[in-house]
């Protein structure tokens, strides 16, 4: 085993796959700067800069995938999918069904997501609920460097469109950027276990649609994804001192969803707390409740989500986004 930072693990897995498959190409805004290690290794024909036009280069990525390549298209932030969603919603996600299975679109859309650093509701959204709502899209959200590399390799081997979301608050590239420009006095609640961790000596794909149990617990099952997993782990340690045993299930994949792991975890504890940095209404937290009801599993239920537009001010943002304190309050209410 060796240690890597989060983004370093993604890039290392990507380099591993690009060495094996010459059809994998990478393009997006400033990728020759952001992925300069890949540029140096694979050259400008496979690591290409694009104009600042998400509609143009994501649309080009869909066409490239249909033509036989395996493009990785990078957006600066998942929020900017609002500019170019048509390429995913009406094209990449539907090609296989519309062609009777004769066409595939093996494209990976790589985009930073989530907040916690004071950049407002146009730059700090998660949006995996919106994306997972679209049939045909696979949506991955790793929470550790090891999962990030393994899931990226799976995404590159997948024959359909994949959205690969990277939480910014554990990305070393974003943290370096956020620490500049007068922000050194601002406190960011960075989970160290997500920003750096052990990775395998050789990358192996992690099965898409398979959750992982991060912590065992009998009283409450917390189910989350991305940064929420780390907040839940922090809360579980606090609650343990109060005599509350909390299990934490990391979904890793929003679509497809691991219904079996979800049902098994909640059936054991009888209590579910969903931690979701995405919006509450019509989102992942409600989908989990529906999964349990359809499986005839009855439980006490609550959720800690983002309920409104994310503000710029950090002290207000801390009250809006799921955090350790809010998770502890929700857990205690479940135990009453």
Secondary structure as GFF3:
##gff-version 3
##sequence-region A 1 336
A	DSSP	beta_strand	2	5	.	.	.	ID=ss1
A	DSSP	alpha_helix	6	20	.	.	.	ID=ss2
A	DSSP	beta_strand	24	28	.	.	.	ID=ss3
A	DSSP	alpha_helix	31	34	.	.	.	ID=ss4
A	DSSP	alpha_helix	36	42	.	.	.	ID=ss5
A	DSSP	beta_strand	47	49	.	.	.	ID=ss6
A	DSSP	alpha_helix	54	66	.	.	.	ID=ss7
A	DSSP	beta_strand	70	75	.	.	.	ID=ss8
A	DSSP	three_ten_helix	78	80	.	.	.	ID=ss9
A	DSSP	alpha_helix	81	86	.	.	.	ID=ss10
A	DSSP	pi_helix	87	92	.	.	.	ID=ss11
A	DSSP	alpha_helix	95	98	.	.	.	ID=ss12
A	DSSP	beta_strand	108	113	.	.	.	ID=ss13
A	DSSP	alpha_helix	128	132	.	.	.	ID=ss14
A	DSSP	beta_strand	138	141	.	.	.	ID=ss15
A	DSSP	alpha_helix	145	157	.	.	.	ID=ss16
A	DSSP	beta_strand	162	167	.	.	.	ID=ss17
A	DSSP	three_ten_helix	168	170	.	.	.	ID=ss18
A	DSSP	alpha_helix	172	178	.	.	.	ID=ss19
A	DSSP	alpha_helix	192	195	.	.	.	ID=ss20
A	DSSP	beta_strand	196	199	.	.	.	ID=ss21
A	DSSP	beta_strand	212	215	.	.	.	ID=ss22
A	DSSP	beta_strand	220	224	.	.	.	ID=ss23
A	DSSP	alpha_helix	227	240	.	.	.	ID=ss24
A	DSSP	beta_strand	246	250	.	.	.	ID=ss25
A	DSSP	beta_strand	253	255	.	.	.	ID=ss26
A	DSSP	alpha_helix	259	269	.	.	.	ID=ss27
A	DSSP	beta_strand	271	279	.	.	.	ID=ss28
A	DSSP	alpha_helix	284	294	.	.	.	ID=ss29
A	DSSP	beta_strand	300	306	.	.	.	ID=ss30
A	DSSP	alpha_helix	314	320	.	.	.	ID=ss31
A	DSSP	alpha_helix	324	335	.	.	.	ID=ss32
###
